Amino acid sequence: MKKIAVVTGGSKGIGLAIVETLIAKHFEVFNLDITASDSGQFMPCDVSDVSQVERCIKQIVSQTGRIDCLVSNAGIHVSANIENTSEEEFDRIFALNVKGAYAAIKASLPTMKQQSSGSIILISSDQALIAKHNSFAYNLSKAALASIAKTTALDYAAFNIRANAVCPGTIETPLYHNAIDKYCARSGADKAKVHQEEAALQPLGRLGQPQEVANLVAFLASDEASFITGSLQVIDGGYTAQ
Ligand code: NAD
Protein backbone atom coordinates (compact mmCIF):
# COMPACT_ATOMS: atom_id res chain seq x y z
CA MET A 1 0.00 0.00 0.00
CA LYS A 2 1.35 3.44 -0.96
CA LYS A 3 1.81 5.99 1.80
CA ILE A 4 -0.04 9.26 1.36
CA ALA A 5 1.74 12.63 1.60
CA VAL A 6 0.28 16.12 1.45
CA VAL A 7 2.62 18.99 0.52
CA THR A 8 1.60 22.65 0.49
CA GLY A 9 3.27 24.94 -2.03
CA GLY A 10 4.65 21.98 -4.00
CA SER A 11 4.69 23.57 -7.46
CA LYS A 12 8.05 25.40 -7.25
CA GLY A 13 11.34 25.56 -5.41
CA ILE A 14 11.75 23.52 -2.23
CA GLY A 15 8.14 22.25 -2.37
CA LEU A 16 8.57 20.88 -5.89
CA ALA A 17 11.75 19.03 -4.89
CA ILE A 18 9.88 17.59 -1.88
CA VAL A 19 6.98 16.40 -4.05
CA GLU A 20 9.33 14.70 -6.54
CA THR A 21 11.49 13.13 -3.83
CA LEU A 22 8.50 11.72 -1.93
CA ILE A 23 7.14 10.29 -5.20
CA ALA A 24 10.53 8.63 -5.76
CA LYS A 25 10.20 7.16 -2.23
CA HIS A 26 6.86 5.63 -3.31
CA PHE A 27 4.51 8.07 -1.62
CA GLU A 28 1.33 9.12 -3.37
CA VAL A 29 1.68 12.91 -3.14
CA PHE A 30 -0.99 15.63 -3.17
CA ASN A 31 0.21 19.17 -3.90
CA LEU A 32 -1.89 22.06 -2.57
CA ASP A 33 -0.79 25.21 -4.39
CA ILE A 34 -2.11 28.31 -6.17
CA THR A 35 0.23 27.59 -9.12
CA ALA A 36 -0.65 24.61 -11.33
CA SER A 37 1.92 21.80 -11.60
CA ASP A 38 2.33 18.39 -13.27
CA SER A 39 4.21 16.96 -10.27
CA GLY A 40 2.10 14.90 -7.89
CA GLN A 41 -1.67 15.25 -7.75
CA PHE A 42 -2.24 18.97 -8.02
CA MET A 43 -5.12 20.48 -6.03
CA PRO A 44 -5.70 24.21 -6.52
CA CYS A 45 -5.68 25.72 -3.03
CA ASP A 46 -4.91 29.08 -1.48
CA VAL A 47 -3.35 27.80 1.73
CA SER A 48 -4.01 31.12 3.49
CA ASP A 49 -7.75 30.31 3.29
CA VAL A 50 -8.65 27.81 6.05
CA SER A 51 -11.84 26.61 4.33
CA GLN A 52 -9.94 25.77 1.08
CA VAL A 53 -7.34 23.77 3.04
CA GLU A 54 -10.06 21.91 4.95
CA ARG A 55 -11.90 21.08 1.71
CA CYS A 56 -8.74 19.68 0.05
CA ILE A 57 -7.71 17.56 3.04
CA LYS A 58 -11.26 16.21 3.35
CA GLN A 59 -11.20 15.23 -0.32
CA ILE A 60 -7.81 13.51 0.03
CA VAL A 61 -8.99 11.53 3.07
CA SER A 62 -12.23 10.47 1.40
CA GLN A 63 -10.21 9.35 -1.66
CA THR A 64 -7.34 7.55 0.13
CA GLY A 65 -8.44 6.99 3.75
CA ARG A 66 -5.12 8.18 5.21
CA ILE A 67 -2.44 10.85 5.59
CA ASP A 68 0.99 9.51 6.47
CA CYS A 69 2.94 12.70 6.00
CA LEU A 70 2.07 16.40 5.91
CA VAL A 71 4.66 18.89 4.73
CA SER A 72 3.63 22.47 5.44
CA ASN A 73 5.91 24.31 3.03
CA ALA A 74 3.99 27.16 1.34
CA GLY A 75 5.43 30.47 2.44
CA ILE A 76 6.20 34.01 1.31
CA HIS A 77 8.87 36.53 2.25
CA VAL A 78 8.59 40.30 2.58
CA SER A 79 11.71 42.44 3.01
CA ALA A 80 11.06 45.08 5.68
CA ASN A 81 11.96 46.10 9.20
CA ILE A 82 9.16 46.62 11.75
CA GLU A 83 8.55 50.29 10.83
CA ASN A 84 8.24 49.51 7.13
CA THR A 85 5.93 46.53 7.59
CA SER A 86 2.35 47.55 6.84
CA GLU A 87 -0.54 45.92 8.68
CA GLU A 88 -1.63 44.38 5.34
CA GLU A 89 1.80 42.80 4.80
CA PHE A 90 1.91 41.55 8.37
CA ASP A 91 -1.51 39.92 7.92
CA ARG A 92 -0.60 38.49 4.48
CA ILE A 93 2.58 36.81 5.81
CA PHE A 94 0.82 35.42 8.86
CA ALA A 95 -2.22 34.23 6.88
CA LEU A 96 -0.04 31.98 4.71
CA ASN A 97 3.09 31.17 6.72
CA VAL A 98 1.38 30.55 10.08
CA LYS A 99 -2.38 30.22 9.69
CA GLY A 100 -1.88 28.04 6.60
CA ALA A 101 0.26 25.62 8.65
CA TYR A 102 -2.31 25.64 11.48
CA ALA A 103 -5.11 24.86 9.01
CA ALA A 104 -3.28 21.98 7.29
CA ILE A 105 -2.15 20.38 10.56
CA LYS A 106 -5.55 20.74 12.22
CA ALA A 107 -7.33 19.20 9.23
CA SER A 108 -4.87 16.26 9.05
CA LEU A 109 -4.71 15.34 12.75
CA PRO A 110 -8.03 13.46 13.07
CA THR A 111 -6.92 11.02 10.34
CA MET A 112 -3.40 10.66 11.79
CA LYS A 113 -4.89 10.01 15.25
CA GLN A 114 -7.13 7.31 13.82
CA GLN A 115 -4.09 5.64 12.17
CA SER A 116 -1.95 6.10 15.30
CA SER A 117 0.84 7.39 13.06
CA GLY A 118 1.92 10.41 11.07
CA SER A 119 4.85 12.70 10.37
CA ILE A 120 4.25 16.45 10.26
CA ILE A 121 7.08 18.54 8.81
CA LEU A 122 7.02 22.32 8.92
CA ILE A 123 9.34 24.19 6.58
CA SER A 124 10.55 26.94 8.90
CA SER A 125 13.87 28.74 8.38
CA ASP A 126 17.24 29.47 9.97
CA GLN A 127 15.37 32.65 10.94
CA ALA A 128 13.58 30.61 13.61
CA LEU A 129 16.97 30.60 15.38
CA ILE A 130 18.63 33.85 14.37
CA ALA A 131 17.58 37.26 13.06
CA LYS A 132 18.32 38.63 9.60
CA HIS A 133 18.12 42.28 8.56
CA ASN A 134 14.85 43.62 7.12
CA SER A 135 12.93 40.43 7.73
CA PHE A 136 10.71 41.33 10.69
CA ALA A 137 7.39 39.62 9.88
CA TYR A 138 8.96 36.67 8.05
CA ASN A 139 11.37 36.06 10.93
CA LEU A 140 8.46 36.15 13.38
CA SER A 141 6.38 33.76 11.26
CA LYS A 142 9.22 31.23 11.01
CA ALA A 143 9.82 31.33 14.78
CA ALA A 144 6.10 30.63 15.18
CA LEU A 145 6.45 27.51 13.01
CA ALA A 146 9.24 26.20 15.24
CA SER A 147 6.89 26.68 18.17
CA ILE A 148 4.07 24.85 16.36
CA ALA A 149 6.41 21.89 15.73
CA LYS A 150 7.22 21.65 19.44
CA THR A 151 3.68 22.07 20.79
CA THR A 152 2.27 19.62 18.23
CA ALA A 153 5.00 17.10 19.03
CA LEU A 154 4.08 17.26 22.73
CA ASP A 155 0.31 17.20 22.32
CA TYR A 156 0.27 14.29 19.83
CA ALA A 157 3.19 12.07 20.92
CA ALA A 158 0.66 9.79 22.64
CA PHE A 159 -0.83 9.12 19.19
CA ASN A 160 2.57 8.26 17.69
CA ILE A 161 2.42 11.42 15.59
CA ARG A 162 5.76 13.18 15.11
CA ALA A 163 6.17 16.90 14.33
CA ASN A 164 9.44 18.55 13.33
CA ALA A 165 10.57 21.84 11.83
CA VAL A 166 13.13 22.00 9.03
CA CYS A 167 15.17 25.22 9.19
CA PRO A 168 16.87 25.89 5.85
CA GLY A 169 19.44 28.63 5.33
CA THR A 170 19.64 30.29 1.92
CA ILE A 171 18.38 27.91 -0.76
CA GLU A 172 18.49 28.67 -4.47
CA THR A 173 14.80 28.81 -5.44
CA PRO A 174 12.47 31.23 -7.31
CA LEU A 175 11.85 32.93 -3.91
CA TYR A 176 15.61 33.54 -3.51
CA HIS A 177 16.00 34.83 -7.09
CA ASN A 178 12.97 37.15 -6.76
CA ALA A 179 14.40 38.62 -3.54
CA ILE A 180 17.83 39.21 -5.15
CA ASP A 181 16.23 40.68 -8.31
CA LYS A 182 14.20 43.14 -6.20
CA TYR A 183 17.26 44.12 -4.18
CA CYS A 184 19.35 44.71 -7.32
CA ALA A 185 16.55 46.73 -8.99
CA ARG A 186 16.30 48.90 -5.87
CA SER A 187 20.01 49.39 -5.22
CA GLY A 188 21.48 49.11 -8.72
CA ALA A 189 23.80 46.32 -7.49
CA ASP A 190 25.14 43.72 -9.93
CA LYS A 191 23.21 40.42 -9.61
CA ALA A 192 26.18 38.11 -10.26
CA LYS A 193 28.19 39.92 -7.57
CA VAL A 194 25.34 39.81 -5.03
CA HIS A 195 24.85 36.10 -5.77
CA GLN A 196 28.57 35.46 -5.16
CA GLU A 197 28.47 37.41 -1.90
CA GLU A 198 25.40 35.45 -0.73
CA ALA A 199 27.17 32.16 -1.48
CA ALA A 200 30.26 33.25 0.47
CA LEU A 201 28.19 33.81 3.63
CA GLN A 202 27.96 30.04 4.19
CA PRO A 203 31.02 28.24 5.62
CA LEU A 204 30.48 25.65 2.86
CA GLY A 205 30.88 28.55 0.37
CA ARG A 206 27.70 28.02 -1.62
CA LEU A 207 23.92 28.21 -1.46
CA GLY A 208 21.82 25.18 -0.66
CA GLN A 209 19.78 23.39 -3.32
CA PRO A 210 16.10 22.44 -2.99
CA GLN A 211 17.01 18.76 -3.41
CA GLU A 212 19.17 18.88 -0.27
CA VAL A 213 16.19 20.11 1.78
CA ALA A 214 13.95 17.51 0.15
CA ASN A 215 16.36 14.73 1.19
CA LEU A 216 16.05 15.81 4.84
CA VAL A 217 12.26 16.00 4.57
CA ALA A 218 12.11 12.50 3.05
CA PHE A 219 14.19 11.19 5.96
CA LEU A 220 11.89 12.85 8.54
CA ALA A 221 8.88 11.38 6.71
CA SER A 222 10.34 7.87 6.89
CA ASP A 223 10.30 5.29 9.69
CA GLU A 224 14.07 5.74 9.96
CA ALA A 225 13.27 8.99 11.81
CA SER A 226 10.91 7.21 14.23
CA PHE A 227 12.45 8.71 17.43
CA ILE A 228 12.75 12.27 16.09
CA THR A 229 10.00 14.63 17.20
CA GLY A 230 9.77 18.21 18.41
CA SER A 231 13.11 18.99 16.80
CA LEU A 232 14.42 21.90 14.75
CA GLN A 233 16.55 20.51 11.93
CA VAL A 234 19.01 23.10 10.65
CA ILE A 235 20.18 22.75 7.05
CA ASP A 236 22.21 25.85 6.22
CA GLY A 237 25.76 25.04 5.08
CA GLY A 238 27.02 26.02 8.54
CA TYR A 239 25.57 29.56 8.53
CA THR A 240 24.11 29.50 12.07
CA ALA A 241 27.19 27.76 13.51
CA GLN A 242 29.21 30.97 13.09
P1 NAD B 1 9.06 29.64 -3.81
O1 NAD B 1 8.50 31.02 -3.86
O2 NAD B 1 10.13 29.29 -4.76
O3 NAD B 1 7.85 28.60 -3.89
C1 NAD B 1 6.74 28.75 -3.04
C2 NAD B 1 5.58 27.89 -3.49
O4 NAD B 1 4.45 28.24 -2.67
C3 NAD B 1 5.16 28.18 -4.95
O5 NAD B 1 4.85 26.98 -5.61
C4 NAD B 1 3.93 29.07 -4.79
O6 NAD B 1 3.01 28.97 -5.87
C5 NAD B 1 3.33 28.52 -3.50
N1 NAD B 1 2.43 29.47 -2.85
C6 NAD B 1 2.61 30.81 -2.67
N2 NAD B 1 1.52 31.35 -2.08
C7 NAD B 1 0.65 30.32 -1.88
C8 NAD B 1 -0.65 30.24 -1.32
N3 NAD B 1 -1.29 31.32 -0.85
N4 NAD B 1 -1.26 29.03 -1.27
C9 NAD B 1 -0.64 27.92 -1.78
N5 NAD B 1 0.59 27.94 -2.30
C10 NAD B 1 1.22 29.13 -2.37
O7 NAD B 1 9.58 29.44 -2.31
P2 NAD B 1 10.75 28.48 -1.73
O8 NAD B 1 12.01 29.24 -1.67
O9 NAD B 1 10.70 27.15 -2.40
O10 NAD B 1 10.24 28.38 -0.21
C11 NAD B 1 9.44 27.31 0.26
C12 NAD B 1 9.39 27.39 1.76
O11 NAD B 1 10.72 27.32 2.28
C13 NAD B 1 8.80 28.71 2.29
O12 NAD B 1 8.03 28.46 3.43
C14 NAD B 1 10.04 29.51 2.62
O13 NAD B 1 9.78 30.47 3.62
C15 NAD B 1 10.96 28.41 3.13
N6 NAD B 1 12.38 28.77 3.11
C16 NAD B 1 12.99 29.15 1.95
C17 NAD B 1 14.33 29.49 1.97
C18 NAD B 1 15.08 29.92 0.73
O14 NAD B 1 16.21 30.42 0.85
N7 NAD B 1 14.53 29.73 -0.46
C19 NAD B 1 15.04 29.47 3.18
C20 NAD B 1 14.37 29.09 4.34
C21 NAD B 1 13.04 28.74 4.30
Residues whose N, C-alpha, C, O or C-beta is under 5 A from the ligand:
A	BS01	NAD	G9 G10 S11 K12 G13 I14 G15 L32 D33 I34 T35 C45 D46 V47 S48 N73 A74 G75 I76 L96 I123 S124 S125 D126 P168 G169 T170 I171 T173 P174 L175 Y176
